[in-house]
Amino acid sequence: MLTRLRLFFTALLLCSVFTLAQTAPVITVDNGPNALVQERKHYVVLVSLDGFRYDYAKKYGATHLLALAKQGASAPDGMIPSYPSLTFPNHYTLVTGLYPEHHGIVANSFYDEQRKERYSYTDSKTNGDGTWYGGTPLWVLAEQQGMRSACFFWPGSEAAIRSVRPSYYLHFDNKFPDEERIDQVVAWLKLPEDKRPHLITLYYSNVDHAGHEHGPNSPQVAEAVKEVDSLIGKLHDRLDALHLPVDLIVLSDHGMAREEGPWINLDQYTDLSNFTTVGSLLYGNSETDVERAYEKLKAADSNFVVYRRAQMPSWLHYNSNPRAGDPIIVPKGAHAIRARGPEAGEQDHTPTMGMHGYDPRDVPEMKATFFAAGPDIRQGVTLKPFENVNVYPFIAKILELQAPPTDGSLNILSTALTDAAR
């Protein structure tokens, strides 16, 4: 009788997950059941609030996030994003512990001279191709060690990286209703233990969109902050109701600054006819072309600094990967830069009110947010600003996964862990 009841409830749970999948199909990969040793471990729900600047919670009164800070750990002065402070490089840094120059996603879009191909975050062919991605993302690390994982949107999660996919994932669809995303997370955590993911990622872009369109100090950003804060409150309550040992980590990829002035077009200062260009990235056909462009751009009296790639400042960790181009342009302040301006008669891009991508040491508004609470997190911990490469070993430790060497260190965030979790 007990066996029949168990089968009935298992079927019921799977049915509920399938029903949710009708609104946006969840792709299930047969990675097998959780290993028995993994079933006893805790859970991590990792939530990204794209573009949520480090000071937004206090600035706009995000009551649920501020309450989360009291219950656990937070970085009120910010988490430092990797350079460039863009969405794809930093989301992938968060889940690999590697700087962009080491994991290979050096910008949202870029060119690979060896492959003779462009990568674009908006192109499903490239962003879903695992051969572009270096490192071992957290979900791959978990799956390799017999722990099931689920990704409700995250850069790289649609690709087979190291020939591994998360057990459950979705193709990106920003129209997927916000609250239904929470429904899916809860449904995953209600699966039978052998099928239940212990690592779940979740993503919201509301704040980033409002920041780009209206600027970081706008009423629209204030409203978007309240929207996602309400969602975090609902998620937290529903996780509590499950009575599972779940650690909730809420963070962002970067901040947002008000854009300073019009676009800077690099082709105003040097001939780029012998260059492949992607955004502000430059890929010359010869060393002569590269050096000539470097000298011309260095002589320009504009709001940027130009470096040969090998001469990039060490703190940017951006001097070893050819995908970053050469020479490399680093803005001074929050100036938007592109290689080429519009052709004659071509309509120009509409200026945005908010922008990111800058050096966080030069533009502190680039700093991201960080909150964590749960059974493995000490209460009331205030963290000093730290680099986001340190999130990876922190989560791996909570999940008791054996992590490879990375650019991060567990020592940085170990003070946020309980004695039992260390």
C-alpha positions in Angstrom: 0.0 0.0 0.0 2.8 2.4 0.9 4.5 1.6 -2.4 1.3 2.5 -4.3 0.9 5.7 -2.4 4.4 6.7 -3.1 4.0 6.0 -6.8 0.8 8.0 -6.8 2.3 11.1 -5.2 5.4 10.8 -7.4 3.1 10.8 -10.5 1.2 13.7 -9.1 4.3 15.8 -8.6 5.7 15.0 -12.0 2.3 15.9 -13.5 2.4 19.3 -11.8 5.9 20.0 -13.2 4.7 18.9 -16.7 1.7 21.3 -16.4 4.0 24.2 -15.6 6.1 23.1 -18.6 3.1 23.8 -20.9 3.6 27.6 -20.4 7.3 27.4 -21.2 8.7 24.0 -21.9 11.2 22.7 -19.3 13.8 20.6 -21.0 14.6 17.5 -18.9 17.9 15.8 -19.5 18.3 12.2 -18.3 21.4 12.6 -16.1 20.2 9.8 -13.8 19.0 10.1 -10.2 20.8 12.0 -7.4 23.5 9.9 -6.0 22.5 8.7 -2.5 25.4 10.7 -1.0 23.9 13.9 -2.6 20.4 13.4 -1.5 21.3 14.3 2.1 22.9 17.6 1.2 21.4 21.1 1.4 20.0 23.1 -1.5 21.0 26.4 -3.1 18.6 28.7 -5.0 20.8 31.3 -6.8 18.8 34.3 -8.0 20.2 37.0 -10.3 18.6 40.4 -10.4 20.2 41.8 -13.6 21.5 45.4 -13.2 20.5 45.6 -9.5 23.1 48.2 -8.3 24.6 47.6 -4.9 22.8 50.6 -3.3 19.4 50.0 -4.8 18.0 48.0 -1.8 18.5 50.9 0.6 18.0 53.7 -1.9 14.5 52.4 -2.9 13.5 50.6 0.3 13.6 46.9 -0.8 12.1 45.7 2.5 12.4 41.9 1.7 16.0 42.1 0.7 16.9 44.3 3.7 15.2 41.7 5.9 17.2 39.0 4.2 20.4 40.9 5.1 19.4 40.8 8.8 18.7 37.1 8.6 22.0 36.3 6.9 24.9 38.0 5.1 25.0 41.0 2.8 27.5 43.3 1.1 26.1 46.8 1.6 29.0 48.5 -0.1 28.8 46.1 -3.0 30.2 43.1 -4.8 32.8 44.0 -7.4 32.0 42.7 -10.9 34.7 41.5 -13.3 35.7 43.7 -16.2 33.9 44.4 -18.5 30.9 44.8 -16.2 28.5 43.3 -18.7 25.7 40.7 -18.4 27.1 37.5 -20.0 30.7 37.8 -18.8 29.7 38.4 -15.2 26.9 35.8 -15.0 29.4 33.3 -16.3 32.0 34.4 -13.9 29.6 34.0 -11.0 29.1 30.3 -11.9 32.7 29.5 -12.8 34.8 31.5 -10.5 36.9 32.6 -13.4 37.6 36.1 -14.8 36.3 36.6 -18.3 39.7 36.4 -19.9 40.0 32.8 -18.4 36.4 31.5 -19.1 36.3 33.1 -22.6 33.1 35.0 -22.5 34.9 38.4 -22.7 31.9 40.5 -23.7 28.2 40.1 -24.6 29.4 39.8 -28.2 32.9 39.3 -29.5 35.0 37.8 -32.3 37.2 34.7 -32.2 40.0 35.1 -34.7 40.9 31.4 -34.7 37.4 30.2 -35.2 36.6 33.1 -37.7 33.3 33.4 -35.9 31.4 35.9 -33.8 29.7 35.0 -30.5 26.6 36.9 -29.7 24.5 36.6 -26.5 21.4 37.1 -28.7 22.2 34.4 -31.1 20.9 31.0 -30.0 23.4 29.2 -32.3 26.4 30.6 -30.5 25.1 31.1 -26.9 23.9 27.5 -27.0 27.2 26.1 -28.3 29.2 24.7 -25.4 32.5 25.0 -27.3 32.6 28.7 -26.6 32.6 28.3 -22.9 35.5 27.6 -20.6 35.6 26.6 -17.0 33.2 24.3 -15.1 29.9 26.0 -14.3 28.3 25.1 -11.0 25.6 23.0 -12.6 28.2 21.0 -14.6 30.2 20.5 -11.4 27.1 19.3 -9.6 26.0 16.9 -12.4 29.6 15.5 -12.7 29.4 14.5 -9.0 25.9 13.0 -9.2 23.9 15.9 -8.0 20.9 17.1 -10.0 20.7 20.8 -11.0 18.1 23.1 -12.6 18.5 26.4 -14.5 15.7 28.8 -14.9 17.6 31.0 -17.3 21.3 31.7 -16.9 24.0 32.6 -19.5 25.5 29.3 -20.6 22.8 27.1 -19.2 21.4 26.2 -22.7 24.7 24.8 -23.8 26.3 21.4 -23.3 29.5 22.5 -21.6 32.0 19.8 -21.2 29.3 17.7 -22.8 27.1 18.2 -19.7 23.7 20.0 -19.3 21.7 20.7 -16.2 19.0 18.1 -15.5 16.3 20.7 -16.0 16.6 23.9 -18.0 14.6 26.3 -20.2 15.4 28.3 -23.3 15.4 32.0 -22.5 12.1 33.7 -22.8 11.9 37.0 -21.0 8.1 37.1 -21.4 7.8 34.2 -19.0 5.6 35.5 -16.2 7.6 36.5 -13.1 5.6 34.7 -10.5 5.4 31.5 -12.6 9.1 31.3 -12.4 8.8 31.0 -8.7 6.1 28.3 -9.2 8.6 26.3 -11.3 11.4 26.6 -8.7 9.0 25.3 -6.0 7.8 22.5 -8.2 11.4 21.4 -8.7 11.9 21.3 -5.0 8.8 19.2 -4.5 10.1 16.5 -6.8 11.0 13.1 -5.2 14.4 13.2 -3.6 16.1 11.2 -6.3 15.0 13.7 -9.0 15.1 16.9 -6.9 17.7 19.5 -8.0 20.0 20.7 -5.2 21.2 23.7 -7.2 18.7 26.0 -8.9 19.3 29.2 -10.7 16.7 31.9 -11.3 16.9 35.2 -13.3 15.0 38.5 -13.5 15.9 41.4 -15.9 13.3 43.9 -14.7 15.7 46.3 -13.0 18.3 46.2 -15.8 15.7 47.1 -18.5 14.4 50.0 -16.4 17.9 51.3 -15.8 18.9 51.3 -19.4 15.7 53.0 -20.6 15.1 55.5 -17.8 18.4 55.8 -15.9 19.3 54.6 -12.4 17.7 57.5 -10.5 14.3 57.2 -12.2 10.9 56.4 -10.8 10.8 53.4 -13.2 13.9 51.9 -11.6 12.3 52.4 -8.1 9.2 50.6 -9.3 11.3 47.7 -10.8 13.2 47.4 -7.6 9.9 47.1 -5.6 8.7 44.5 -8.1 11.7 42.2 -7.8 11.8 42.8 -4.0 8.2 41.6 -3.8 9.1 38.5 -5.8 12.1 37.7 -3.5 9.7 38.0 -0.6 7.3 35.5 -2.1 10.1 33.2 -3.1 11.5 33.3 0.4 8.1 32.5 2.0 7.5 29.6 -0.3 10.9 28.2 0.3 10.3 28.4 4.0 7.0 26.5 3.6 8.8 23.6 2.1 10.7 22.9 5.3 13.9 22.0 3.4 17.4 23.2 4.1 17.5 25.8 1.4 20.1 28.6 1.2 18.8 31.6 -0.8 21.4 33.7 -2.5 20.3 36.9 -4.3 22.9 38.8 -6.3 23.4 40.8 -9.5 25.9 40.8 -12.3 26.6 44.6 -12.3 25.2 48.0 -11.4 24.1 50.9 -13.6 25.4 54.5 -14.2 23.8 57.4 -15.9 25.4 57.6 -19.4 27.7 60.6 -19.8 27.3 62.3 -23.2 26.8 61.0 -26.7 28.4 57.9 -28.2 32.1 58.0 -28.9 32.9 56.6 -32.3 36.4 55.2 -32.6 36.4 55.5 -36.4 36.5 59.3 -36.0 40.1 58.9 -34.8 41.6 56.2 -36.9 40.9 54.2 -40.0 39.3 50.8 -39.1 38.8 49.5 -42.6 41.3 46.7 -42.0 39.6 45.7 -38.7 36.9 43.4 -37.7 34.8 45.2 -35.1 32.2 44.1 -32.6 30.9 46.9 -30.4 34.0 48.6 -29.2 36.2 45.6 -29.7 38.9 45.8 -32.4 40.5 42.9 -34.3 43.2 44.0 -36.7 44.3 42.2 -39.9 48.0 42.7 -39.1 50.4 43.9 -36.4 51.0 47.0 -38.5 47.3 47.9 -38.5 47.0 47.3 -34.8 50.0 49.4 -33.9 48.9 52.3 -36.2 45.4 52.3 -34.7 46.8 52.2 -31.2 49.0 55.3 -31.8 46.2 57.2 -33.4 43.7 56.4 -30.6 46.4 57.1 -28.0 46.8 60.6 -29.4 43.0 61.3 -29.4 41.8 63.7 -26.8 38.7 61.8 -25.7 37.0 60.1 -22.8 38.9 56.8 -23.1 42.2 55.2 -22.5 43.8 52.9 -25.1 46.0 49.9 -24.3 47.8 47.2 -26.3 46.2 44.0 -24.9 49.4 42.9 -23.2 49.7 46.2 -21.4 46.3 46.2 -19.9 46.3 47.0 -16.1 46.6 43.9 -14.0 43.6 44.7 -11.9 41.3 44.4 -14.9 42.4 40.7 -15.6 41.9 41.3 -19.3 45.2 40.9 -21.0 45.6 37.3 -22.0 42.6 36.4 -24.2 42.7 37.3 -27.9 38.9 37.4 -28.0 39.2 40.8 -26.2 40.8 42.3 -29.3 43.8 44.6 -29.7 44.1 47.5 -29.0 41.6 47.7 -26.1 39.6 50.8 -25.3 38.7 51.5 -21.6 36.2 54.4 -21.1 36.9 57.2 -18.7 33.8 57.4 -16.7 30.4 56.3 -18.0 30.9 57.0 -21.7 29.5 54.7 -24.3 32.0 53.7 -26.9 31.6 51.9 -30.2 34.1 51.2 -33.0 32.0 52.6 -35.8 29.4 55.3 -36.1 26.4 55.0 -38.3 26.9 55.0 -42.1 25.6 58.0 -44.1 21.8 57.8 -44.1 21.8 55.1 -41.5 19.6 55.7 -38.4 21.7 56.0 -35.3 21.0 54.0 -32.1 18.7 55.7 -29.6 20.8 56.9 -26.7 20.1 55.1 -23.4 19.7 56.8 -20.0 21.7 54.1 -18.1 24.7 52.1 -19.1 27.2 49.6 -17.6 30.4 47.8 -18.8 32.8 50.1 -17.1 35.8 49.6 -14.8 34.2 49.4 -11.3 37.2 51.1 -9.8 36.6 54.1 -12.0 32.8 54.0 -12.0 31.7 52.6 -8.5 28.1 52.6 -9.7 29.1 49.3 -11.5 29.2 47.4 -8.2 26.6 44.6 -7.8 24.5 43.5 -4.9 24.8 40.4 -2.7 22.5 38.8 -0.1 22.5 35.3 1.3 20.4 33.6 4.0 19.6 30.0 5.0 20.8 27.2 7.3 24.4 27.5 6.2 24.7 31.3 6.5 25.5 33.1 9.7 23.1 35.8 10.8 23.8 39.5 10.5 27.1 39.3 8.7 28.3 42.4 6.9 30.8 41.7 4.1 33.3 44.1 2.8 33.3 44.6 -1.0 34.6 41.5 -2.7 35.2 40.3 -6.2 32.5 38.1 -7.8 34.9 35.3 -8.6 34.6 34.3 -5.0 30.9 33.3 -5.2 31.8 30.0 -7.0 33.8 28.4 -4.2 31.3 29.7 -1.6 28.4 27.9 -3.3 30.5 24.8 -4.0 31.3 24.6 -0.3 27.6 24.9 0.7 26.8 22.0 -1.6 29.8 20.0 -0.5 31.1 19.7 -4.1 34.8 19.2 -4.9 35.6 22.3 -6.9 38.5 22.8 -9.3 41.0 25.7 -8.9 39.6 29.0 -9.9 40.4 32.7 -9.7 38.3 32.9 -6.5 39.0 31.8 -2.9 36.7 30.4 -0.3 38.6 32.4 2.3 36.9 35.6 1.1 33.4 34.6 2.0 34.0 31.9 4.6 33.1 34.3 7.4 29.5 34.2 6.1 29.3 30.5 6.6 28.2 28.8 9.9 30.7 26.8 11.7 28.9 23.6 10.6 29.1 24.6 6.9 32.8 25.5 6.9 
